[in-house]
Amino acid sequence: MRTATVLLGFAGCLVTGAAFAPSAFAASLPSAAPVAQEQAYAQRIVNAQFPGQPGEAHAFDHVIQQESTWNPRAVNDTNPEAQGLGQLEQGPRAGTDYQAQLNAALHYMLQRYGTPDAAWAHETTSGWY
């Protein structure tokens, strides 16, 4: 299993896997793409949507870290329908292209919350997004 004990997040944020509870992903398989590659792609798509607003990429990074520890093959043990980087119940399934999963996660955040920052705010108060 790919570990995420220390990851350098967007905009120089330090994100530690210990700060989150990814226990729901113990049965997940490792990803073929390095976490840094996934994060770089995510930063590009979020920054394209929110130019000049680095806080949005930072919030997106936190949501994905909290939901899957950046493992595109993560499957939630309490809801097996929630899979992949964004733990979405619909859309790209676990193990599929990480880019498709990140695009779907961003689309979900935009549709439901308006911004990744608002999604992260909901995640921190409710434990889900």
N, C-alpha and C positions, 0 to 999 in steps of 0.2 A: 504494500500500500504506500502510495506517495505521501510523505509527511509534509506538513506545512508549519513547522515549528517557528520559523522566522521567515517572513517574506517582506521584501521591500515593495511597498505599495506605490500607488500613484503619487505624484507630486512630493516624493521623498517621505511619505508617511511610513512609519514602521508598524506593521501589522503582525501580531503574534497569534498563532493558532491556539495558544493556551488561553487567550482572552475570550475565546468562543467555545461553544459546546458542540463539536461536530460528531458527537457519539452516534448520531443516526446514520453515519456513513461507513461504519466499520466493515461492512461486506463489500464495499466498492472496490473496483479494480483500478490500477494505476492508469494514468492518462498517457497517451503517446506524445502529446505536446508538453514542453516544459511550461511551468507556471509563468515564468517571465514572458514567454511568447503569448500566452493567453492574456496576460495583463496588458501587454503592449497593444494587442489588437483591441481590447476593451477600451483602453485609454483613447485610441484613435477614433473609435465610433462614438464614444461619449463626447469627446472634444469637438467632433464634427457637428454634433447636435447642439452643443452648448459652447461655442467658441468664446474664449476669454473667461470661462467660469470653471477653473480647475477644481473647485469644491465638488462639482457634480461627478467628475471622474473619481475623486476621493471617496464620495459616498457610494458610488457604484462598486468600487473595490471592496468596501466594507460589507455591502450586502452579499456579494458573491462569496467573500471569505466566510461570512457567518453561515450562509446557506449550504455551501459545498466544500469549503476549504480549497477552492479552485480545482476541484476534481470533476471533470466532465462526465465521469462514469458513476457519480454518486447517486445512490438510491436511498430515499428516506425510509427508515425501518418502521416508522409509524404510519406512513402513507406511501406505499410503493408506487403510486401514480405520480408522486412528486420526484422528479429525476433531473439529473444533469447539473450544470453550473448554477442555474437560477432556481432549481428545484420546482420547475413548472409542471403542472399537472397535464397540460396540453402543449403540443409543440414538439421540437426536436427531443428525441429520447436520449437517455443516458448512453454514452459511448459514441454518439454521432458527432459530426463535425463541431468542434468547439466554437467556431465562428458563428455557425447557425444558432447554437445555444445562446451565445452572448447577444446576438441580434434579437433573439426572441425575448431574452430577459430585459433588455433595454426597452423593447416595444411594450412589454407588459408594464414596466415601471412608468413609462410615458402615458399609457392608456389609463392605468389605475390611479397613479399618484401625481402625474404631471412632470416630475423630475426624479432623478435618482436620490437627491437629497431628501425629498419628501418620503420616498420609499424607505430610506435608511432611518428617518425619524420614526416612521411607523414600526420598523423592525426593532428599534431600540426600546420602544414603549410596549410593544405587543409580543415580541419574540418571533414574529413572522412578518412577511410582507405580501 
